[in-house]
Amino acid sequence: MRNFLKNSLFIAATFVIARIYLSYMWLSNAENKIVYDFSIGSMLETQVNSGVLPSWWAGFMKLFVLPNTNLFEALVTVGEFCVGIALLLGVFTRFSALMGGLMNFSFLMTFQASLDLQMLIIHLFIILLAGNAGRIGLDPYIKNHFNKYTKYFKKTHKRKENFA
């Protein structure tokens, strides 16, 4: 089963479709935040004071997020844009899916939106099951270049040890 998930071109193509869907969702959310004035302070304050959130999450929001809403507004916009581009191009696919899943988790905890749960599940599939989620994308090229440079540095490091 593991070999099938890792080597199947069908699974890689399926994950490309999932990546494109997630990328579209992230980029459209980022575009809405860039085009329209994105202000989340009053909405966050309402959610935190509603009593619906778990106490540990509400405490985190009160102590850390609410005093820094301008910073978090910028981080959310930039994060959504970067995750969308990375998933679209297949660059650092697992890491970008992890970051997208982390953002989805925080949105789900704060606003209890069902779309965030759907996106979170797709992110988890990419993180956990997708050894080849970035196979159709730029991940193989990055991996090949990284391997070339690590081999080069290992060779030069061995030469320096021999001379010492």
C-alpha positions in Angstrom: 0.0 0.0 0.0 2.8 2.4 0.9 4.5 1.8 -2.5 1.2 2.4 -4.3 0.8 5.8 -2.5 4.4 6.7 -3.1 4.8 5.6 -6.7 1.4 5.9 -8.3 1.0 8.6 -10.9 -2.8 8.4 -10.3 -2.3 9.3 -6.7 0.1 12.1 -7.7 -2.5 13.5 -10.1 -5.2 13.3 -7.4 -3.1 15.3 -5.0 -2.4 17.8 -7.8 -6.2 18.4 -8.0 -6.4 18.7 -4.2 -3.5 21.1 -4.3 -5.1 23.3 -7.0 -8.3 23.4 -5.1 -6.6 24.4 -1.8 -4.5 26.9 -3.7 -7.5 28.5 -5.2 -9.2 28.7 -1.8 -6.1 30.3 -0.2 -5.4 32.7 -3.0 -9.0 33.9 -3.2 -9.1 34.4 0.5 -5.9 36.4 0.4 -7.2 38.4 -2.6 -10.3 39.3 -0.7 -8.2 40.4 2.3 -5.9 42.5 0.0 -8.7 44.1 -2.1 -11.1 44.8 0.7 -10.2 46.4 4.1 -9.4 43.4 6.3 -10.1 44.2 9.9 -10.8 41.3 12.2 -10.5 43.0 15.7 -14.1 43.4 16.4 -15.0 40.0 15.1 -12.3 38.4 17.2 -13.4 40.3 20.3 -17.0 39.1 19.8 -16.0 35.5 19.4 -13.7 35.6 22.4 -16.4 37.1 24.7 -19.2 34.9 23.4 -18.3 32.0 25.7 -18.4 29.5 22.8 -14.6 29.0 22.4 -12.7 26.6 24.6 -11.3 28.4 27.6 -7.7 27.7 26.7 -8.2 29.1 23.2 -10.1 32.1 24.4 -7.3 32.8 26.9 -4.7 32.6 24.1 -6.8 34.9 22.0 -7.2 37.5 24.8 -3.6 37.5 25.9 -1.8 37.3 22.6 -3.9 37.8 19.5 -6.3 40.7 20.5 -3.5 43.1 21.6 -1.7 42.4 18.3 -4.6 42.3 15.8 -2.8 44.5 13.2 0.2 42.0 13.2 -2.1 39.0 12.9 -4.1 40.6 10.1 -0.9 41.0 8.1 0.3 37.5 9.0 -2.9 35.9 7.9 -3.0 37.7 4.6 0.7 36.9 3.8 0.3 33.4 5.1 -2.7 32.7 2.9 -1.0 34.1 -0.1 2.3 32.1 0.5 0.5 28.8 1.2 -1.6 29.3 -2.0 1.4 30.0 -4.2 3.4 27.1 -2.7 0.6 24.6 -3.1 -0.1 25.8 -6.7 3.6 25.4 -7.7 4.2 22.3 -5.6 7.0 23.9 -3.7 7.7 22.5 -0.2 4.4 20.8 -0.5 4.3 19.0 2.9 5.5 22.1 4.7 3.0 24.4 3.0 0.2 21.9 3.7 1.3 21.9 7.3 1.2 25.7 7.5 -2.2 25.7 5.7 -3.5 23.1 8.1 -2.3 25.1 11.1 -4.1 28.2 9.8 -7.2 26.2 9.2 -7.0 24.8 12.7 -6.8 28.3 14.2 -9.7 29.5 12.0 -11.8 26.5 12.9 -11.1 27.0 16.6 -12.0 30.7 16.4 -14.9 30.8 14.0 -16.2 27.2 13.8 -16.5 27.3 10.0 -17.3 24.1 8.2 -15.2 25.0 5.1 -12.1 25.2 7.3 -12.8 21.7 8.5 -13.0 20.4 4.9 -9.8 22.2 4.0 -8.1 20.9 7.2 -8.9 17.3 6.3 -7.5 17.7 2.8 -4.3 19.3 4.3 -4.0 16.3 6.6 -4.2 13.9 3.7 -1.5 15.7 1.9 0.7 15.8 5.0 0.2 12.2 6.2 -0.4 10.2 3.0 1.3 12.0 0.3 4.8 10.9 -0.3 4.4 12.1 -3.8 2.0 15.1 -3.4 4.7 17.3 -4.8 5.8 14.9 -7.5 4.0 16.9 -10.1 5.4 20.3 -9.2 8.7 21.9 -8.3 9.5 19.6 -5.3 11.5 17.0 -7.4 13.7 19.8 -8.9 14.4 21.3 -5.5 15.2 17.9 -4.1 17.6 17.1 -6.9 19.4 20.4 -6.5 19.5 20.0 -2.7 21.0 16.5 -3.1 23.7 17.8 -5.5 24.8 20.5 -3.1 24.8 18.2 0.0 26.9 15.7 -2.0 29.3 18.5 -2.9 29.6 19.8 0.6 30.2 16.3 2.0 33.0 15.8 -0.5 34.7 19.2 0.3 34.3 18.5 4.1 36.0 15.1 3.7 38.9 16.7 1.8 39.4 19.3 4.6 39.4 16.5 7.2 42.1 14.7 5.3 44.4 17.7 5.2 44.0 18.5 8.9 
